Amino acid sequence: MIKLNNTIATLSSYLLSKEWLYEDETILSAEKPGDGNMNFTLRITTNRRSFIIKQSREYVEKYPQVTAPSERVLREAEFYKLAGTVPQLKLMMPNVIGLDQENSIMLMDDLGKGLDYSYLYEDGKVISEADLLTVIYFIAKLHTAINSETTSQRIVNKNMRELNHEHIFKYPYLKENGINLDDILPGLQEEANTLKQDDKLKKAVLALGKLYLANGTVLLHGDYFPGSWLKRASGVRIIDPEFCFFGIPEFEIGVTIAHLKMADQPEELIKKALRHYKNSCSLDEELCEKFVAVEIIRRIIGLAQLPLQIPLKKRVELLKEARKTLIN
């Protein structure tokens, strides 16, 4: 596998070898488009246009010590192709311009400079009702349009699922996992230790993990949280479906609701989002709440930390509420 870097000469040579640059096209700049964790990603600006190039490697870009399936960008491209058969979904996603399967490199439309919705984790920031309902519209449309009744195609994504399973259902509960949570927020480690010693909780979490690993009937984005939603002048856009697979919708919606809670969004707004989803999709709410709980725990005490600004007291409340949901 060749490994891209951000030098213009190297990028030009590679893109020309793939015939992905026009004859009279020259690269003016190459810069990171955001704070993504998983992949090597650049926004390439030329004298004619701008586009995104993404390479997935055998490790997580932000945490090179963490191994990850190098083919994940190919699964992302698969998602765009399958979901893109639905016109309403295609409008809300980037177009794939080129795909180098041998080197796990994908070229995509540049959706333009702007923010993802990670700013929601900041104090006092609230998503507009219109934007949230658009986010829910996309995922409800995906679940109703691409499932075992509408297509014979499947995205299994076994390796990425196993990686995610490790980080959601196992890693946070290890006695020694290399994270000192007091470095993140003093007092948090003590709360985490209580959960790590709770055998009843860990048993309940592992049972949910089995459901996550089982093949389901609905195409899931797989990581549907504010970092995967882009705020553009033209509207909300959806990116980074590399954890996609055919699974159960309760996991997907559970993750989304968990992040709205950790972002301290108004309770009525969260309820409205759930109602909006249920207008067109069936959902086991009790199971969904359990996946909400699991995601809250793993994000507060696990490796994939968020830029949360909620105080220790609020985090402890969320952890206790999550534990109660899981063991009841």
ZADO-1210 file (C-alpha; in nm, 4 decimals, padded with zeros to 6 digits):
<atoms>
<atom x="00.0000" y="00.0000" z="00.0000" code="MET" pos="1"/>
<atom x="00.1290" y="00.3447" z="-00.0883" code="ILE" pos="2"/>
<atom x="00.0886" y="00.6049" z="00.1858" code="LYS" pos="3"/>
<atom x="-00.0183" y="00.9510" z="00.0840" code="LEU" pos="4"/>
<atom x="00.1230" y="01.2615" z="00.2485" code="ASN" pos="5"/>
<atom x="00.0384" y="01.6300" z="00.2196" code="ASN" pos="6"/>
<atom x="00.3221" y="01.7339" z="-00.0115" code="THR" pos="7"/>
<atom x="00.1886" y="01.8764" z="-00.3359" code="ILE" pos="8"/>
<atom x="00.4468" y="01.6964" z="-00.5521" code="ALA" pos="9"/>
<atom x="00.3537" y="01.3538" z="-00.4108" code="THR" pos="10"/>
<atom x="-00.0184" y="01.4211" z="-00.4407" code="LEU" pos="11"/>
<atom x="00.0150" y="01.5512" z="-00.7976" code="SER" pos="12"/>
<atom x="00.2141" y="01.2458" z="-00.9005" code="SER" pos="13"/>
<atom x="-00.0405" y="01.0083" z="-00.7495" code="TYR" pos="14"/>
<atom x="-00.3485" y="01.1872" z="-00.8872" code="LEU" pos="15"/>
<atom x="-00.1982" y="01.2077" z="-01.2368" code="LEU" pos="16"/>
<atom x="-00.1132" y="00.8367" z="-01.2266" code="SER" pos="17"/>
<atom x="-00.4824" y="00.7651" z="-01.1568" code="LYS" pos="18"/>
<atom x="-00.5944" y="01.0178" z="-01.4217" code="GLU" pos="19"/>
<atom x="-00.7877" y="01.2035" z="-01.1528" code="TRP" pos="20"/>
<atom x="-00.6457" y="01.5447" z="-01.2503" code="LEU" pos="21"/>
<atom x="-00.7292" y="01.7288" z="-01.5712" code="TYR" pos="22"/>
<atom x="-00.4403" y="01.7924" z="-01.8117" code="GLU" pos="23"/>
<atom x="-00.4185" y="02.1630" z="-01.7302" code="ASP" pos="24"/>
<atom x="-00.4966" y="02.1192" z="-01.3588" code="GLU" pos="25"/>
<atom x="-00.2428" y="02.2020" z="-01.0884" code="THR" pos="26"/>
<atom x="-00.2700" y="02.1682" z="-00.7111" code="ILE" pos="27"/>
<atom x="-00.2574" y="02.4977" z="-00.5226" code="LEU" pos="28"/>
<atom x="-00.2990" y="02.3682" z="-00.1666" code="SER" pos="29"/>
<atom x="-00.3634" y="02.0596" z="00.0452" code="ALA" pos="30"/>
<atom x="-00.5032" y="02.0982" z="00.3966" code="GLU" pos="31"/>
<atom x="-00.6914" y="01.9016" z="00.6593" code="LYS" pos="32"/>
<atom x="-01.0654" y="01.9665" z="00.6200" code="PRO" pos="33"/>
<atom x="-01.1500" y="01.9055" z="00.9867" code="GLY" pos="34"/>
<atom x="-01.0640" y="01.7214" z="01.3052" code="ASP" pos="35"/>
<atom x="-01.1407" y="01.3677" z="01.1908" code="GLY" pos="36"/>
<atom x="-00.9909" y="01.0836" z="01.3937" code="ASN" pos="37"/>
<atom x="-00.9978" y="00.7780" z="01.1731" code="MET" pos="38"/>
<atom x="-00.8389" y="00.8519" z="00.8355" code="ASN" pos="39"/>
<atom x="-00.5800" y="01.0515" z="00.6444" code="PHE" pos="40"/>
<atom x="-00.7997" y="01.3173" z="00.4831" code="THR" pos="41"/>
<atom x="-00.7128" y="01.6274" z="00.2809" code="LEU" pos="42"/>
<atom x="-00.8977" y="01.9042" z="00.1007" code="ARG" pos="43"/>
<atom x="-00.7182" y="01.9533" z="-00.2313" code="ILE" pos="44"/>
<atom x="-00.7610" y="02.2922" z="-00.3984" code="THR" pos="45"/>
<atom x="-00.6553" y="02.3239" z="-00.7625" code="THR" pos="46"/>
<atom x="-00.6744" y="02.5986" z="-01.0219" code="ASN" pos="47"/>
<atom x="-01.0094" y="02.4509" z="-01.1309" code="ARG" pos="48"/>
<atom x="-01.1899" y="02.3039" z="-00.8278" code="ARG" pos="49"/>
<atom x="-01.1552" y="02.1524" z="-00.4825" code="SER" pos="50"/>
<atom x="-01.2131" y="01.7938" z="-00.3725" code="PHE" pos="51"/>
<atom x="-01.1536" y="01.5629" z="-00.0766" code="ILE" pos="52"/>
<atom x="-00.9071" y="01.2743" z="-00.0800" code="ILE" pos="53"/>
<atom x="-00.9299" y="01.0135" z="00.1943" code="LYS" pos="54"/>
<atom x="-00.7070" y="00.7154" z="00.2691" code="GLN" pos="55"/>
<atom x="-00.7755" y="00.4543" z="00.5358" code="SER" pos="56"/>
<atom x="-00.4716" y="00.2839" z="00.6825" code="ARG" pos="57"/>
<atom x="-00.4143" y="-00.0135" z="00.9112" code="GLU" pos="58"/>
<atom x="-00.4356" y="00.2152" z="01.2143" code="TYR" pos="59"/>
<atom x="-00.6453" y="00.5050" z="01.3436" code="VAL" pos="60"/>
<atom x="-00.4934" y="00.8314" z="01.2196" code="GLU" pos="61"/>
<atom x="-00.5324" y="01.0140" z="01.5511" code="LYS" pos="62"/>
<atom x="-00.4232" y="00.7116" z="01.7578" code="TYR" pos="63"/>
<atom x="-00.1594" y="00.5234" z="01.5513" code="PRO" pos="64"/>
<atom x="-00.1225" y="00.2675" z="01.8305" code="GLN" pos="65"/>
<atom x="-00.4828" y="00.1566" z="01.7658" code="VAL" pos="66"/>
<atom x="-00.5093" y="-00.0875" z="01.4755" code="THR" pos="67"/>
<atom x="-00.8045" y="-00.0595" z="01.2368" code="ALA" pos="68"/>
<atom x="-00.9148" y="-00.2321" z="00.9143" code="PRO" pos="69"/>
<atom x="-00.7369" y="-00.0641" z="00.6230" code="SER" pos="70"/>
<atom x="-01.0262" y="-00.1366" z="00.3846" code="GLU" pos="71"/>
<atom x="-01.2764" y="00.0795" z="00.5729" code="ARG" pos="72"/>
<atom x="-01.2839" y="00.3538" z="00.3089" code="VAL" pos="73"/>
<atom x="-01.4039" y="00.0894" z="00.0613" code="LEU" pos="74"/>
<atom x="-01.7015" y="00.0146" z="00.2862" code="ARG" pos="75"/>
<atom x="-01.7726" y="00.3883" z="00.3018" code="GLU" pos="76"/>
<atom x="-01.7752" y="00.4023" z="-00.0786" code="ALA" pos="77"/>
<atom x="-02.0074" y="00.1002" z="-00.0806" code="GLU" pos="78"/>
<atom x="-02.2472" y="00.2856" z="00.1491" code="PHE" pos="79"/>
<atom x="-02.2505" y="00.5944" z="-00.0742" code="TYR" pos="80"/>
<atom x="-02.3221" y="00.3766" z="-00.3775" code="LYS" pos="81"/>
<atom x="-02.6063" y="00.1815" z="-00.2153" code="LEU" pos="82"/>
<atom x="-02.7653" y="00.4735" z="-00.0274" code="ALA" pos="83"/>
<atom x="-02.7146" y="00.6882" z="-00.3376" code="GLY" pos="84"/>
<atom x="-02.9746" y="00.4816" z="-00.5228" code="THR" pos="85"/>
<atom x="-03.2281" y="00.6826" z="-00.3200" code="VAL" pos="86"/>
<atom x="-03.2443" y="01.0362" z="-00.4699" code="PRO" pos="87"/>
<atom x="-03.3297" y="01.2081" z="-00.1397" code="GLN" pos="88"/>
<atom x="-03.0272" y="01.0491" z="00.0294" code="LEU" pos="89"/>
<atom x="-02.7917" y="01.1113" z="-00.2628" code="LYS" pos="90"/>
<atom x="-02.8599" y="01.4848" z="-00.2391" code="LEU" pos="91"/>
<atom x="-02.7389" y="01.4853" z="00.1219" code="MET" pos="92"/>
<atom x="-02.4095" y="01.2983" z="00.0707" code="MET" pos="93"/>
<atom x="-02.0829" y="01.3640" z="-00.1160" code="PRO" pos="94"/>
<atom x="-02.0375" y="01.2073" z="-00.4603" code="ASN" pos="95"/>
<atom x="-01.7516" y="00.9608" z="-00.5027" code="VAL" pos="96"/>
<atom x="-01.5306" y="01.0763" z="-00.7923" code="ILE" pos="97"/>
<atom x="-01.2725" y="00.7995" z="-00.7807" code="GLY" pos="98"/>
<atom x="-01.1839" y="00.4860" z="-00.5846" code="LEU" pos="99"/>
<atom x="-00.8454" y="00.3128" z="-00.5604" code="ASP" pos="100"/>
<atom x="-00.9290" y="-00.0215" z="-00.4027" code="GLN" pos="101"/>
<atom x="-00.5694" y="-00.1447" z="-00.3897" code="GLU" pos="102"/>
<atom x="-00.4567" y="00.1503" z="-00.1765" code="ASN" pos="103"/>
<atom x="-00.7859" y="00.2234" z="00.0045" code="SER" pos="104"/>
<atom x="-00.8073" y="00.5758" z="-00.1343" code="ILE" pos="105"/>
<atom x="-01.1286" y="00.7584" z="-00.2213" code="MET" pos="106"/>
<atom x="-01.1817" y="01.0881" z="-00.4000" code="LEU" pos="107"/>
<atom x="-01.5008" y="01.2803" z="-00.3190" code="MET" pos="108"/>
<atom x="-01.6770" y="01.6051" z="-00.3948" code="ASP" pos="109"/>
<atom x="-01.5853" y="01.8838" z="-00.1569" code="ASP" pos="110"/>
<atom x="-01.9057" y="01.9841" z="00.0185" code="LEU" pos="111"/>
<atom x="-01.7473" y="02.3203" z="00.1019" code="GLY" pos="112"/>
<atom x="-01.5863" y="02.4670" z="00.4093" code="LYS" pos="113"/>
<atom x="-01.8033" y="02.4728" z="00.7150" code="GLY" pos="114"/>
<atom x="-01.8652" y="02.3133" z="01.0510" code="LEU" pos="115"/>
<atom x="-01.9779" y="01.9763" z="01.1610" code="ASP" pos="116"/>
<atom x="-02.2216" y="01.9766" z="01.4517" code="TYR" pos="117"/>
<atom x="-01.9582" y="01.9008" z="01.7187" code="SER" pos="118"/>
<atom x="-02.0066" y="02.2584" z="01.8387" code="TYR" pos="119"/>
<atom x="-02.3242" y="02.1289" z="02.0057" code="LEU" pos="120"/>
<atom x="-02.1080" y="01.9923" z="02.2886" code="TYR" pos="121"/>
<atom x="-02.0198" y="02.3518" z="02.3818" code="GLU" pos="122"/>
<atom x="-02.2075" y="02.5209" z="02.6649" code="ASP" pos="123"/>
<atom x="-02.5390" y="02.6679" z="02.5598" code="GLY" pos="124"/>
<atom x="-02.5278" y="02.5567" z="02.1954" code="LYS" pos="125"/>
<atom x="-02.8579" y="02.4112" z="02.0700" code="VAL" pos="126"/>
<atom x="-02.9325" y="02.2554" z="01.7323" code="ILE" pos="127"/>
<atom x="-03.2216" y="02.4178" z="01.5486" code="SER" pos="128"/>
<atom x="-03.5364" y="02.2095" z="01.5307" code="GLU" pos="129"/>
<atom x="-03.5269" y="02.2261" z="01.1499" code="ALA" pos="130"/>
<atom x="-03.1698" y="02.0924" z="01.1351" code="ASP" pos="131"/>
<atom x="-03.2390" y="01.8135" z="01.3838" code="LEU" pos="132"/>
<atom x="-03.5482" y="01.7022" z="01.1956" code="LEU" pos="133"/>
<atom x="-03.3408" y="01.6980" z="00.8746" code="THR" pos="134"/>
<atom x="-03.0832" y="01.4772" z="01.0480" code="VAL" pos="135"/>
<atom x="-03.3638" y="01.2430" z="01.1561" code="ILE" pos="136"/>
<atom x="-03.5255" y="01.2568" z="00.8117" code="TYR" pos="137"/>
<atom x="-03.2051" y="01.1253" z="00.6523" code="PHE" pos="138"/>
<atom x="-03.1668" y="00.8315" z="00.8884" code="ILE" pos="139"/>
<atom x="-03.5368" y="00.7396" z="00.8781" code="ALA" pos="140"/>
<atom x="-03.5275" y="00.7508" z="00.4973" code="LYS" pos="141"/>
<atom x="-03.2159" y="00.5325" z="00.4958" code="LEU" pos="142"/>
<atom x="-03.3745" y="00.2731" z="00.7244" code="HIS" pos="143"/>
<atom x="-03.7007" y="00.2562" z="00.5297" code="THR" pos="144"/>
<atom x="-03.5460" y="00.2668" z="00.1807" code="ALA" pos="145"/>
<atom x="-03.2455" y="00.0339" z="00.2190" code="ILE" pos="146"/>
<atom x="-03.3304" y="-00.2859" z="00.4047" code="ASN" pos="147"/>
<atom x="-03.3728" y="-00.6594" z="00.3474" code="SER" pos="148"/>
<atom x="-03.7157" y="-00.6045" z="00.1908" code="GLU" pos="149"/>
<atom x="-03.5944" y="-00.3515" z="-00.0669" code="THR" pos="150"/>
<atom x="-03.2537" y="-00.4890" z="-00.1692" code="THR" pos="151"/>
<atom x="-03.0650" y="-00.8176" z="-00.1832" code="SER" pos="152"/>
<atom x="-02.7342" y="-00.6340" z="-00.1363" code="GLN" pos="153"/>
<atom x="-02.5605" y="-00.6476" z="00.2006" code="ARG" pos="154"/>
<atom x="-02.2789" y="-00.4555" z="00.3638" code="ILE" pos="155"/>
<atom x="-02.1400" y="-00.6766" z="00.6411" code="VAL" pos="156"/>
<atom x="-01.8325" y="-00.4703" z="00.7393" code="ASN" pos="157"/>
<atom x="-01.7303" y="-00.7398" z="00.9877" code="LYS" pos="158"/>
<atom x="-01.3857" y="-00.6008" z="01.0716" code="ASN" pos="159"/>
<atom x="-01.5074" y="-00.2489" z="01.1471" code="MET" pos="160"/>
<atom x="-01.7936" y="-00.3872" z="01.3518" code="ARG" pos="161"/>
<atom x="-01.5521" y="-00.5931" z="01.5593" code="GLU" pos="162"/>
<atom x="-01.3349" y="-00.2846" z="01.6171" code="LEU" pos="163"/>
<atom x="-01.6359" y="-00.0788" z="01.7231" code="ASN" pos="164"/>
<atom x="-01.7628" y="-00.3629" z="01.9418" code="HIS" pos="165"/>
<atom x="-01.4311" y="-00.3658" z="02.1273" code="GLU" pos="166"/>
<atom x="-01.4465" y="00.0079" z="02.1958" code="HIS" pos="167"/>
<atom x="-01.8153" y="00.0254" z="02.2872" code="ILE" pos="168"/>
<atom x="-01.8843" y="-00.2938" z="02.4795" code="PHE" pos="169"/>
<atom x="-01.5470" y="-00.4059" z="02.6218" code="LYS" pos="170"/>
<atom x="-01.2704" y="-00.1460" z="02.6377" code="TYR" pos="171"/>
<atom x="-01.4389" y="00.1028" z="02.8762" code="PRO" pos="172"/>
<atom x="-01.4881" y="-00.1734" z="03.1358" code="TYR" pos="173"/>
<atom x="-01.1273" y="-00.2999" z="03.1464" code="LEU" pos="174"/>
<atom x="-00.9629" y="-00.2392" z="03.4830" code="LYS" pos="175"/>
<atom x="-00.6467" y="-00.1084" z="03.3149" code="GLU" pos="176"/>
<atom x="-00.7118" y="00.0386" z="02.9713" code="ASN" pos="177"/>
<atom x="-00.4427" y="00.3037" z="02.9581" code="GLY" pos="178"/>
<atom x="-00.6699" y="00.6031" z="03.0139" code="ILE" pos="179"/>
<atom x="-00.6372" y="00.8249" z="03.3192" code="ASN" pos="180"/>
<atom x="-00.9783" y="00.9901" z="03.3233" code="LEU" pos="181"/>
<atom x="-00.8702" y="01.2357" z="03.5926" code="ASP" pos="182"/>
<atom x="-00.6488" y="01.3953" z="03.3260" code="ASP" pos="183"/>
<atom x="-00.9709" y="01.4692" z="03.1373" code="ILE" pos="184"/>
<atom x="-01.1755" y="01.5745" z="03.4391" code="LEU" pos="185"/>
<atom x="-01.0668" y="01.5286" z="03.8029" code="PRO" pos="186"/>
<atom x="-01.3017" y="01.2895" z="03.9833" code="GLY" pos="187"/>
<atom x="-01.4096" y="01.1021" z="03.6704" code="LEU" pos="188"/>
<atom x="-01.1779" y="00.8030" z="03.7267" code="GLN" pos="189"/>
<atom x="-01.3453" y="00.7173" z="04.0578" code="GLU" pos="190"/>
<atom x="-01.6858" y="00.7029" z="03.8877" code="GLU" pos="191"/>
<atom x="-01.5448" y="00.4865" z="03.6086" code="ALA" pos="192"/>
<atom x="-01.3904" y="00.2440" z="03.8586" code="ASN" pos="193"/>
<atom x="-01.7328" y="00.1881" z="04.0155" code="THR" pos="194"/>
<atom x="-01.8757" y="00.0867" z="03.6775" code="LEU" pos="195"/>
<atom x="-01.5763" y="-00.1355" z="03.5969" code="LYS" pos="196"/>
<atom x="-01.6407" y="-00.3372" z="03.9137" code="GLN" pos="197"/>
<atom x="-02.0116" y="-00.3859" z="03.8402" code="ASP" pos="198"/>
<atom x="-02.0471" y="-00.7427" z="03.7085" code="ASP" pos="199"/>
<atom x="-02.4220" y="-00.7104" z="03.6569" code="LYS" pos="200"/>
<atom x="-02.3688" y="-00.4045" z="03.4396" code="LEU" pos="201"/>
<atom x="-02.0908" y="-00.5676" z="03.2363" code="LYS" pos="202"/>
<atom x="-02.3064" y="-00.8735" z="03.1716" code="LYS" pos="203"/>
<atom x="-02.5909" y="-00.6528" z="03.0422" code="ALA" pos="204"/>
<atom x="-02.3498" y="-00.4596" z="02.8188" code="VAL" pos="205"/>
<atom x="-02.2036" y="-00.7778" z="02.6667" code="LEU" pos="206"/>
<atom x="-02.5558" y="-00.9025" z="02.5883" code="ALA" pos="207"/>
<atom x="-02.6172" y="-00.5833" z="02.3895" code="LEU" pos="208"/>
<atom x="-02.2812" y="-00.6331" z="02.2214" code="GLY" pos="209"/>
<atom x="-02.4031" y="-00.9660" z="02.0838" code="LYS" pos="210"/>
<atom x="-02.7045" y="-00.7896" z="01.9317" code="LEU" pos="211"/>
<atom x="-02.4721" y="-00.5341" z="01.7735" code="TYR" pos="212"/>
<atom x="-02.2547" y="-00.8058" z="01.6160" code="LEU" pos="213"/>
<atom x="-02.5534" y="-00.9998" z="01.4814" code="ALA" pos="214"/>
<atom x="-02.6540" y="-00.9304" z="01.1212" code="ASN" pos="215"/>
<atom x="-02.9717" y="-00.7241" z="01.0949" code="GLY" pos="216"/>
<atom x="-03.2133" y="-00.6170" z="00.8252" code="THR" pos="217"/>
<atom x="-03.1590" y="-00.2402" z="00.7967" code="VAL" pos="218"/>
<atom x="-02.8673" y="-00.0444" z="00.6488" code="LEU" pos="219"/>
<atom x="-02.7169" y="00.1661" z="00.9274" code="LEU" pos="220"/>
<atom x="-02.4821" y="00.4622" z="00.8953" code="HIS" pos="221"/>
<atom x="-02.3091" y="00.3087" z="01.1962" code="GLY" pos="222"/>
<atom x="-02.1738" y="00.6236" z="01.3624" code="ASP" pos="223"/>
<atom x="-02.4603" y="00.8708" z="01.3468" code="TYR" pos="224"/>
<atom x="-02.3509" y="01.1499" z="01.5805" code="PHE" pos="225"/>
<atom x="-02.2836" y="01.5275" z="01.5438" code="PRO" pos="226"/>
<atom x="-01.9360" y="01.4697" z="01.3972" code="GLY" pos="227"/>
<atom x="-02.0981" y="01.2979" z="01.0968" code="SER" pos="228"/>
<atom x="-02.3410" y="01.5831" z="01.0253" code="TRP" pos="229"/>
<atom x="-02.2138" y="01.8828" z="00.8299" code="LEU" pos="230"/>
<atom x="-02.3645" y="02.2301" z="00.8492" code="LYS" pos="231"/>
<atom x="-02.3641" y="02.3892" z="00.5048" code="ARG" pos="232"/>
<atom x="-02.5378" y="02.6932" z="00.3570" code="ALA" pos="233"/>
<atom x="-02.7208" y="02.4507" z="00.1291" code="SER" pos="234"/>
<atom x="-02.8418" y="02.2442" z="00.4257" code="GLY" pos="235"/>
<atom x="-02.7373" y="01.9475" z="00.6373" code="VAL" pos="236"/>
<atom x="-02.5016" y="01.6956" z="00.4762" code="ARG" pos="237"/>
<atom x="-02.4056" y="01.3481" z="00.6018" code="ILE" pos="238"/>
<atom x="-02.0525" y="01.2015" z="00.5912" code="ILE" pos="239"/>
<atom x="-01.8248" y="00.9281" z="00.7324" code="ASP" pos="240"/>
<atom x="-02.0394" y="00.6127" z="00.7142" code="PRO" pos="241"/>
<atom x="-01.7331" y="00.3842" z="00.7411" code="GLU" pos="242"/>
<atom x="-01.8903" y="00.1879" z="01.0294" code="PHE" pos="243"/>
<atom x="-02.1962" y="00.1083" z="00.8141" code="CYS" pos="244"/>
<atom x="-02.3571" y="-00.2374" z="00.8134" code="PHE" pos="245"/>
<atom x="-02.6939" y="-00.4097" z="00.8063" code="PHE" pos="246"/>
<atom x="-02.8041" y="-00.4137" z="01.1688" code="GLY" pos="247"/>
<atom x="-03.0819" y="-00.3077" z="01.4035" code="ILE" pos="248"/>
<atom x="-03.2130" y="00.0512" z="01.4063" code="PRO" pos="249"/>
<atom x="-03.2220" y="00.0636" z="01.7871" code="GLU" pos="250"/>
<atom x="-02.8419" y="00.0816" z="01.7898" code="PHE" pos="251"/>
<atom x="-02.8342" y="00.3673" z="01.5372" code="GLU" pos="252"/>
<atom x="-03.0996" y="00.5793" z="01.7050" code="ILE" pos="253"/>
<atom x="-02.9588" y="00.4969" z="02.0484" code="GLY" pos="254"/>
<atom x="-02.6233" y="00.6455" z="01.9488" code="VAL" pos="255"/>
<atom x="-02.7883" y="00.9601" z="01.8109" code="THR" pos="256"/>
<atom x="-03.0020" y="01.0186" z="02.1200" code="ILE" pos="257"/>
<atom x="-02.7034" y="00.9542" z="02.3493" code="ALA" pos="258"/>
<atom x="-02.5081" y="01.2336" z="02.1825" code="HIS" pos="259"/>
<atom x="-02.7975" y="01.4763" z="02.2038" code="LEU" pos="260"/>
<atom x="-02.8105" y="01.4028" z="02.5776" code="LYS" pos="261"/>
<atom x="-02.4343" y="01.4476" z="02.6236" code="MET" pos="262"/>
<atom x="-02.4587" y="01.7727" z="02.4265" code="ALA" pos="263"/>
<atom x="-02.7192" y="01.8798" z="02.6847" code="ASP" pos="264"/>
<atom x="-02.9872" y="01.9461" z="02.4232" code="GLN" pos="265"/>
<atom x="-03.3398" y="02.0308" z="02.5464" code="PRO" pos="266"/>
<atom x="-03.5353" y="01.7206" z="02.6496" code="GLU" pos="267"/>
<atom x="-03.8399" y="01.8259" z="02.4478" code="GLU" pos="268"/>
<atom x="-03.6256" y="01.8565" z="02.1347" code="LEU" pos="269"/>
<atom x="-03.4888" y="01.5042" z="02.1884" code="ILE" pos="270"/>
<atom x="-03.8420" y="01.3687" z="02.2325" code="LYS" pos="271"/>
<atom x="-03.9514" y="01.5466" z="01.9145" code="LYS" pos="272"/>
<atom x="-03.6631" y="01.3865" z="01.7217" code="ALA" pos="273"/>
<atom x="-03.7670" y="01.0429" z="01.8462" code="LEU" pos="274"/>
<atom x="-04.1305" y="01.1043" z="01.7506" code="ARG" pos="275"/>
<atom x="-04.0218" y="01.2220" z="01.4064" code="HIS" pos="276"/>
<atom x="-03.8284" y="00.8993" z="01.3511" code="TYR" pos="277"/>
<atom x="-04.1164" y="00.6827" z="01.4733" code="LYS" pos="278"/>
<atom x="-04.3590" y="00.8518" z="01.2325" code="ASN" pos="279"/>
<atom x="-04.2070" y="00.6418" z="00.9540" code="SER" pos="280"/>
<atom x="-04.0066" y="00.3675" z="01.1303" code="CYS" pos="281"/>
<atom x="-04.0775" y="00.1044" z="01.3930" code="SER" pos="282"/>
<atom x="-03.8535" y="00.1122" z="01.7001" code="LEU" pos="283"/>
<atom x="-03.8232" y="-00.0932" z="02.0181" code="ASP" pos="284"/>
<atom x="-03.7880" y="00.2016" z="02.2554" code="GLU" pos="285"/>
<atom x="-03.6771" y="-00.0052" z="02.5547" code="GLU" pos="286"/>
<atom x="-03.3927" y="-00.1604" z="02.3539" code="LEU" pos="287"/>
<atom x="-03.3079" y="00.1779" z="02.2051" code="CYS" pos="288"/>
<atom x="-03.2737" y="00.3267" z="02.5555" code="GLU" pos="289"/>
<atom x="-03.0255" y="00.0536" z="02.6446" code="LYS" pos="290"/>
<atom x="-02.8098" y="00.1449" z="02.3452" code="PHE" pos="291"/>
<atom x="-02.8376" y="00.5115" z="02.4514" code="VAL" pos="292"/>
<atom x="-02.6987" y="00.4061" z="02.7893" code="ALA" pos="293"/>
<atom x="-02.4107" y="00.2032" z="02.6439" code="VAL" pos="294"/>
<atom x="-02.3027" y="00.4894" z="02.4166" code="GLU" pos="295"/>
<atom x="-02.3121" y="00.7406" z="02.7034" code="ILE" pos="296"/>
<atom x="-02.0893" y="00.5205" z="02.9193" code="ILE" pos="297"/>
<atom x="-01.8354" y="00.4481" z="02.6459" code="ARG" pos="298"/>
<atom x="-01.8069" y="00.8134" z="02.5443" code="ARG" pos="299"/>
<atom x="-01.7649" y="00.9405" z="02.9006" code="ILE" pos="300"/>
<atom x="-01.5188" y="00.6761" z="03.0261" code="ILE" pos="301"/>
<atom x="-01.3824" y="00.5189" z="02.7031" code="GLY" pos="302"/>
<atom x="-01.1065" y="00.6041" z="02.4562" code="LEU" pos="303"/>
<atom x="-01.3153" y="00.7976" z="02.2006" code="ALA" pos="304"/>
<atom x="-01.3572" y="01.1097" z="02.4122" code="GLN" pos="305"/>
<atom x="-01.5767" y="01.3982" z="02.3006" code="LEU" pos="306"/>
<atom x="-01.5145" y="01.7725" z="02.3518" code="PRO" pos="307"/>
<atom x="-01.7794" y="01.7712" z="02.6252" code="LEU" pos="308"/>
<atom x="-01.8234" y="02.0806" z="02.8389" code="GLN" pos="309"/>
<atom x="-02.0797" y="01.9389" z="03.0799" code="ILE" pos="310"/>
<atom x="-01.9427" y="01.9381" z="03.4385" code="PRO" pos="311"/>
<atom x="-01.8518" y="01.6302" z="03.6429" code="LEU" pos="312"/>
<atom x="-02.1870" y="01.6396" z="03.8232" code="LYS" pos="313"/>
<atom x="-02.3789" y="01.6130" z="03.4939" code="LYS" pos="314"/>
<atom x="-02.1519" y="01.3341" z="03.3665" code="ARG" pos="315"/>
<atom x="-02.2026" y="01.1374" z="03.6871" code="VAL" pos="316"/>
<atom x="-02.5805" y="01.1842" z="03.6555" code="GLU" pos="317"/>
<atom x="-02.5689" y="01.0511" z="03.2992" code="LEU" pos="318"/>
<atom x="-02.3540" y="00.7527" z="03.4031" code="LEU" pos="319"/>
<atom x="-02.5854" y="00.6628" z="03.6920" code="LYS" pos="320"/>
<atom x="-02.8927" y="00.6968" z="03.4724" code="GLU" pos="321"/>
<atom x="-02.7251" y="00.4767" z="03.2098" code="ALA" pos="322"/>
<atom x="-02.6359" y="00.2086" z="03.4652" code="ARG" pos="323"/>
<atom x="-02.9920" y="00.2044" z="03.5968" code="LYS" pos="324"/>
<atom x="-03.1299" y="00.1638" z="03.2423" code="THR" pos="325"/>
<atom x="-02.8954" y="-00.1258" z="03.1688" code="LEU" pos="326"/>
<atom x="-02.9397" y="-00.3352" z="03.4828" code="ILE" pos="327"/>
<atom x="-03.3180" y="-00.2993" z="03.5155" code="ASN" pos="328"/>
</atoms>
